[in-house]
Structures are given as C-alpha cells and as structure tokens.
Amino acid sequence: MAPKAAAKAPAPKVAAAKKVAAKKEDAKKPKSTEKSSLFTARPRDFGIGRDLPFKRDISRFMRWPAFVTRQRKRRVLERRLKVPPALNQFRRVLDRSTRTELLKLVKKYKPETRQERNKRLKAAAEAKAKDPKKTASTKPPISVLTGLQEVTRAIEKKKAKLVVISSNVDPVELVLWMPTLCRSLKVPYAIVKDKARLGEAIGQKNATAVAFTAVKGEDEGALKALTKSVNARFMARGELLRKQWGGLQLSLRSRAALRKNRARNAKSQVSK
C-alpha cells in the first residue's frame, strides 16, 4: 500500500506552482479598507424627512413669496409687450458715472433732520438771549426740495435748476407727466435708476423726485457740468424720447427658434 500512496502524492514542483498561483490571485483581489466601527454604513435616502440633500441650486424649486413672483411677471410683461413712449422714457436713465456724481451732490445738500433743526433754533435762541441786540440768523441751510408738490411748484415757477426723477416709481402715474412739464418749461431734468438710491442720498427710505434751487458758490461748477451732461442725454433727445416705443423683446427660447429657422431657410436656398 505504501508504494501506491507515494505515487498518488503530487510532485513538489506542481505544489510550488499552485502556491504561487494562489498568491497571485490573492494579490489581485482588492484589499478591504473597511475599518471596524460601531456604526454600519448604509446608502443615503433623500426622501421627505430623511437624509439632507447635497448642496445644489434649488432656486427653481423654491416657493417664492407672492410679491417676488408678481415683480418678476411684471418685468417679463414689460419686456414682451409694446411699451408706449411715455413709459419707455423711464428706461433711458443716466449712466453710472454721471449718476454717482449727481447723487454725491444731492447727498451734500440733503434736507436737515428734525433734530438738526431743533439744534439750530436752540442755538439761535441762546445767542439772542445772551445778546438781545445781536439778531442770530434762523434761516435753514441750502438744501434740495423734496416731495412732488414742492418740486412741481419749483418747476412751474422756473426756480428749479435741475430736477432728478426716479425711474421705478410705483405707480408711475405720479411722475409720468413730469418730464413733459420740464421739457415744455425748459427746466433741466434727469431720470436716475432707483428710488431707493435717491432716497438714501436725502436721508429717506425712498424718493420720487428732488430739485436743486440753489447751491453754494463752490459747487456752481459741478452743477453746471452735471446740467450740461444731463441736457445732452434728455433735453437734446426730447423729440426722440417722445416718439420712441419700447418692449417687444423676444425670450431666449424664441430667439433660438428664429435662429434655427433662418439657418434652415438658408440651407434650403443654397441646396436649390
């Protein structure tokens, strides 16, 4: 029986080759990088009330407030519909550099607050109490006129040297007639982009219109330069602004469809 058992035993070279092949197979297998942890891994579930989703732009999925959607729809309608010249002129606003210089000058002459007025009158009263013969001046400092009624009176009496109108007054009927009145009376006017910026310059939340009636001697040159640039943009182009319609802007999808149609028609004409 011993010689038969010896014959069945594999040769040493074959056994060594099998060991080498087994080692290669083990080397090819990816080594497990799992670490022993108390928590078991599970796939993330982004269902309602489950895992938080990854960071992404979800603005198109948000439910915006009603006033935001109303503003956006109104802006789209203003671009799509045909806008009459009386409304379209409020889109032709001052350029950024001129607007910045103009708002700096408006801020310099903003109306005094109630606290500043009380302080000025108190100082005048104290000066008069100390010396009754000496009359202290109680005149307010030079400032711009604010409010539709005050500005309109200054335009009608031709006291306004420069009128600044906001472009996004709501309702726009409040200032719709003002550029026409300024052109008819030859009073320089300018339309600036935002009522909030104009309001910030005079220390208020919003402002529809302001008017310069007088400035200090040191600012006469700046006001003349601003008036010249404003007249070149608005007064000199009065007839064009009075007749120019606006709106009728196509959406991006409609423009892309038109381009495709033109390209298709051009190819068909070339093939013919």
Sequence and secondary structure as in RCSB ss.txt:
>XXXX:A:sequence
MAPKAAAKAPAPKVAAAKKVAAKKEDAKKPKSTEKSSLFTARPRDFGIGRDLPFKRDISRFMRWPAFVTRQRKRR
VLERRLKVPPALNQFRRVLDRSTRTELLKLVKKYKPETRQERNKRLKAAAEAKAKDPKKTASTKPPISVLTGLQE
VTRAIEKKKAKLVVISSNVDPVELVLWMPTLCRSLKVPYAIVKDKARLGEAIGQKNATAVAFTAVKGEDEGALKA
LTKSVNARFMARGELLRKQWGGLQLSLRSRAALRKNRARNAKSQVSK
>XXXX:A:secstr
 HHHHHHHS  HHHHHHHHHHHHHHHHHS        SS       STTSS   S   GGGS   HHHHHHHHHH
HHHHHSEE HHHHGGGS   HHHHHHHHHHHHHT    HHHHHHHHHHHHHHHHH TTS          EESHHH
HHHHHHTT  SEEEEES  SSGGGTTTHHHHHHHHT  EEEES HHHHHHHTTSS  SEEEE    GGGHHHHHH
HHHHHIIIIITTHHHHHH  EE    HHHHHHHHHHHHHHHHHHHH 
